[in-house]
Structures are given as C-alpha cells and as structure tokens.
Amino acid sequence: MTLANTVPELGPTDDDSHESARARFLTCAATGLLRHGVDAQYGGFDDTFQALIVAHAELGMRTRDPGLLLAINAHLWGVVFPLLRFGTARQKQDWLPGLLGGEQIGGHAITEPQAGSDIHAMVTTAVAANGGYRVEGHKRYITNAPLADVLVVYAREEGTPSLSAFMVRRDDPGVEFRTGHGIKGYATATIGEVLLPGCELPAERLLGKQGAGAVMIQLALEHERAFIFAGMTGVMRWQLQRAIEYARTRPAGSGYLAGVQGVTHRIADMQLRLETTRLWIRECAQLLDEGKRITLASAQAKLYASEAFLQSSLDAAHILGASGLEGELPELVHDAMAGRLLSGSSEIQKNIIAAMLGLGVKKS
Ligand SMILES: Cc1cc2nc3c(=O)[nH]c(=O)nc-3n(C[C@H](O)[C@H](O)[C@H](O)COP(=O)(O)OP(=O)(O)OC[C@H]3O[C@@H](n4cnc5c(N)ncnc54)[C@H](O)[C@@H]3O)c2cc1C
C-alpha cells in the first residue's frame, strides 16, 4: 500500500460546518486512511503503526487541518481500536465495516462536567435493567459527538467504583448527541455533548468485561497519546517551511532575517522540536509493532509533542511579524493550547511518567 493510495488530495479549509467535517472525514475514509494498523480479517491493510503515522503526517502536511486530524484520531482510538481489542466476534462484525469505511463516525465519551483529568470522579451510572442496561449521565467536550453514529460511553456501575464501557448509538432511546462547546481551537472538528437522561441499551452493547472500563480507558488513551500528534507533525513541517521562507526573503539591515541569529535560532529550535516529536511518535509506533506496552512512551510522546506544537506555533507566528497574526498561524496557537489538555493534560502526563518511575506512592 503506497501513501498515494491512502492519503487523499485534500487541501486546507476554513469551512467549519458539520457538512464539510463529514465530507472531509469521508474523503479520508474512501482512500483507506482508517484501515492502517488493522488486521486484514477485519478489513484493514494488515500493516504497521509505523505505516499509519507516515500516512497521518502526510495528511497533516497536505490539509493543515488539526480539526480533521482530531476527528480521525477520536474515531480510531475512541472506538475502532477498543472494538478490535475488546469487542466480541459479533460486535466486530456488526460495527467494524461501517467504522473502517467511514460510513459510520465514532469516538469516545469519558469527560463529564465534574470529571475531567480525574476519570474516577465520573458520575454517569449504568444499572442493569430490562435484561440490558440503563445509562444516565452527561458527557461534554466529546470529539465527533455532533456527527457521531456511535460512541463508546463510559459509566460507573451504580454504588461501585467500577467503570464499564458501552456502545451507544445516536438513535438509541434516551440519548442525545448534540453540538455544544465554546472551545477555541480545532475549529473544523465537531465537539459536543452527550445527554443520557435514561438511555436503555440491550445487553450486547456492553463492550469488554463489566468493570473493565478503567483499563480500557487507559489503553485507549495510550494509543491516542502516542499518535494524536502524528498528523500534527505535518502541520509543524509546514510552519517551519513558512518561517524559513519568510526569513529568507524578508529584508533586515544589509541582508535578510535569515542572517539574524535571533531569528535563525528560533527556527533551529522549531526544527529540533519537529524532529524530536517525530522520533517520539516513531518510538511508540515501533514499540506497538513489536507488541510492547507504551504507557511510559506514550505519556512522554504526548507531553513532548503537545508542548512542542504550542511553542513552535508561537514561534512561527512571531517570526512572521504582524503578518503572522493573519490567517492560519494564530489559529494553530489555539489548537495547540487545546492540544495540551486533551487526552490528559501535560500535568497528567508528568504524573504518569513520575508514577512509572516509582514516584508518588502513598505511605501505606
Ligand atoms: C479539543 C478537545 C477535545 C476533547 N475530546 C474529548 C473526547 O473526545 N472525549 C472525552 O471524553 N473528552 C474529550 N476532551 C476532554 C479532555 O479529555 C479534558 O479536557 C481533559 O481530560 C482535562 O479535563 P478538564 O478539561 O476537565 O480539566 P481539569 O481536570 O479540571 O484540570 C484543570 C487543570 O488542572 C490540572 N490538573 C488536574 N488534575 C491534576 C493532577 N492530578 N495533577 C496535576 N494537575 C492537575 C490540569 O492539568 C489542568 O491544567 C477534549 C478536550 C478538548 C480540549
């Protein structure tokens, strides 16, 4: 499978309508972009995570569309890969063809008004009812919710600390997937809410084992953290090129900005951040391809990549002077600010890294 086959000829857009978001998602799916890293028996390319990140980086470079990249990542790590790992044969058969073909859009709903970084503060509940489950609660800041056909919704078994995961469809009784957020950033993604005043689900919508939700969240977020910036490296490559072009052509004294050390050092830092981000993401892909866990590597990758993207977005806008405040560059600063929070903030990644070093252990 060559890149030309899997990365569509999509360019940038400033259309942030839902119609455009769906059309661009479908265009990516049509070229097979959602099939990387998936076994052939489920309709995937049977290739590696290393192939996946190359395709995502190329998509980022071509589209410079962080919203589209976010939508694709939410879909893959939120629902496709949890289904591959935890779904029953029947669930895989029912859901994967539509999700890999892009006819169905998905994501995962963890965050609640009272539970962000601390997933254990979740108050959405699931109780056994009518041979299935009744799920009640409210989720917010959910990528793809306004468009999604299906979301993996996490809920607490009432009266216990255990979390479980459920496949919830847009047309299930007692649920509403809706628009609603005021976040600046990822303008072309659709981010919204899930209202569950009393969602009735048949028993077969439980995903994974009852009570396994916390582990499933952990594994889903490890993939998300490892790869959510793969596409963004394409955007960072474009930022770097813009800064270099400007510095080479902008007169400064008897020469150009490209001869001013204060400017070239800033560009050198951007280059180093880009290459280090790529190395971290490649490391995660390689580890997964070798069947290894990426708890530490994915936390390090996400922490480094999100901080690097923010600093390089600020630098790119700064190097271009006031003209850097026109168009896409300042919008990327907003995207990068949100990037430090989603999928676990920078502080949460540091907590994970410290825990993996045996720190933060309470006295028993
Ligand atoms: C663009 C975008 C897309 C998103 N998509 C999804 C999605 O698809 N599904 C989903 O479920 N959620 C999604 N989220 C929500 C995201 O996961 C949360 O924003 C994130 O978990 C942080 O939670 P919070 O915003 O409630 O911040 P809080 O948890 O309230 O944290 C506030 C601040 O306190 C710090 N903090 C909190 N706890 C600790 C701690 N223990 N140690 C150190 N510092 C701490 C944080 O770092 C942060 O700076 C998305 C968010 C954004 C911005």
The ligand as a Tripos MOL2 file, in Angstrom:
@<TRIPOS>MOLECULE
LIG
   53    58     1     0     0
SMALL
NO_CHARGES

@<TRIPOS>ATOM
      1 C1        -10.2720   19.7980   21.8340 C.3       1 LIG1
      2 C2        -10.6900   18.8360   22.8850 C.ar      1 LIG1
      3 C3        -11.2200   17.5980   22.5270 C.ar      1 LIG1
      4 C4        -11.6220   16.6950   23.5320 C.ar      1 LIG1
      5 N1        -12.1830   15.4930   23.1430 N.ar      1 LIG1
      6 C5        -12.6200   14.6270   24.0960 C.ar      1 LIG1
      7 C6        -13.2590   13.3880   23.7380 C.ar      1 LIG1
      8 O1        -13.3770   13.0560   22.5580 O.2       1 LIG1
      9 N2        -13.7110   12.5800   24.7340 N.ar      1 LIG1
     10 C7        -13.5890   12.9040   26.0280 C.ar      1 LIG1
     11 O2        -14.0250   12.1340   26.8780 O.2       1 LIG1
     12 N3        -13.0050   14.0710   26.4230 N.ar      1 LIG1
     13 C8        -12.5160   14.9360   25.4880 C.ar      1 LIG1
     14 N4        -11.9230   16.1220   25.8440 N.ar      1 LIG1
     15 C9        -11.8280   16.4700   27.2520 C.3       1 LIG1
     16 C10       -10.4180   16.2830   27.7970 C.3       1 LIG1
     17 O3        -10.1450   14.9220   27.9280 O.3       1 LIG1
     18 C11       -10.3280   17.0430   29.1370 C.3       1 LIG1
     19 O4        -10.3380   18.4200   28.7990 O.3       1 LIG1
     20 C12        -9.0940   16.6860   29.9060 C.3       1 LIG1
     21 O5         -9.1910   15.3840   30.4160 O.3       1 LIG1
     22 C13        -8.8680   17.6450   31.0890 C.3       1 LIG1
     23 O6        -10.0090   17.7270   31.8690 O.3       1 LIG1
     24 P1        -10.6600   19.1500   32.2370 P.3       1 LIG1
     25 O7        -10.7030   19.9650   30.9900 O.co2     1 LIG1
     26 O8        -11.9020   18.9030   32.9750 O.co2     1 LIG1
     27 O9         -9.5820   19.8550   33.1810 O.3       1 LIG1
     28 P2         -9.4030   19.6090   34.7680 P.3       1 LIG1
     29 O10        -9.3430   18.1530   35.0430 O.co2     1 LIG1
     30 O11       -10.4030   20.4270   35.5160 O.co2     1 LIG1
     31 O12        -7.9520   20.2290   35.0040 O.3       1 LIG1
     32 C14        -7.7480   21.6420   35.1350 C.3       1 LIG1
     33 C15        -6.2680   21.9070   35.3010 C.3       1 LIG1
     34 O13        -5.7930   21.2200   36.4810 O.3       1 LIG1
     35 C16        -4.7110   20.3790   36.1540 C.3       1 LIG1
     36 N5         -4.8390   19.1260   36.9240 N.ar      1 LIG1
     37 C17        -5.9510   18.3940   37.1160 C.ar      1 LIG1
     38 N6         -5.6960   17.3070   37.8580 N.ar      1 LIG1
     39 C18        -4.3710   17.3240   38.1270 C.ar      1 LIG1
     40 C19        -3.4760   16.4660   38.8110 C.ar      1 LIG1
     41 N7         -3.9100   15.3460   39.4090 N.pl3     1 LIG1
     42 N8         -2.1570   16.8070   38.8560 N.ar      1 LIG1
     43 C20        -1.6990   17.9400   38.2530 C.ar      1 LIG1
     44 N9         -2.5120   18.7920   37.5900 N.ar      1 LIG1
     45 C21        -3.8160   18.5010   37.5060 C.ar      1 LIG1
     46 C22        -4.8430   20.0830   34.6680 C.3       1 LIG1
     47 O14        -3.5930   19.7900   34.0880 O.3       1 LIG1
     48 C23        -5.4220   21.3970   34.1370 C.3       1 LIG1
     49 O15        -4.3830   22.2970   33.8490 O.3       1 LIG1
     50 C24       -11.4760   17.0260   24.8840 C.ar      1 LIG1
     51 C25       -10.9180   18.2620   25.2380 C.ar      1 LIG1
     52 C26       -10.5130   19.1520   24.2630 C.ar      1 LIG1
     53 C27        -9.8980   20.4670   24.6820 C.3       1 LIG1
@<TRIPOS>BOND
     1     1     2 1
     2     2     3 ar
     3     2    52 ar
     4     3     4 ar
     5     4     5 ar
     6     4    50 ar
     7     5     6 ar
     8     6     7 ar
     9     6    13 1
    10     7     8 2
    11     7     9 ar
    12     9    10 ar
    13    10    11 2
    14    10    12 ar
    15    12    13 ar
    16    13    14 ar
    17    14    15 1
    18    14    50 ar
    19    15    16 1
    20    16    17 1
    21    16    18 1
    22    18    19 1
    23    18    20 1
    24    20    21 1
    25    20    22 1
    26    22    23 1
    27    23    24 1
    28    24    25 2
    29    24    26 1
    30    24    27 1
    31    27    28 1
    32    28    29 2
    33    28    30 1
    34    28    31 1
    35    31    32 1
    36    32    33 1
    37    33    34 1
    38    33    48 1
    39    34    35 1
    40    35    36 1
    41    35    46 1
    42    36    37 ar
    43    36    45 ar
    44    37    38 ar
    45    38    39 ar
    46    39    40 ar
    47    39    45 ar
    48    40    41 1
    49    40    42 ar
    50    42    43 ar
    51    43    44 ar
    52    44    45 ar
    53    46    47 1
    54    46    48 1
    55    48    49 1
    56    50    51 ar
    57    51    52 ar
    58    52    53 1
@<TRIPOS>SUBSTRUCTURE
     1 LIG1         1 GROUP 0 **** ****
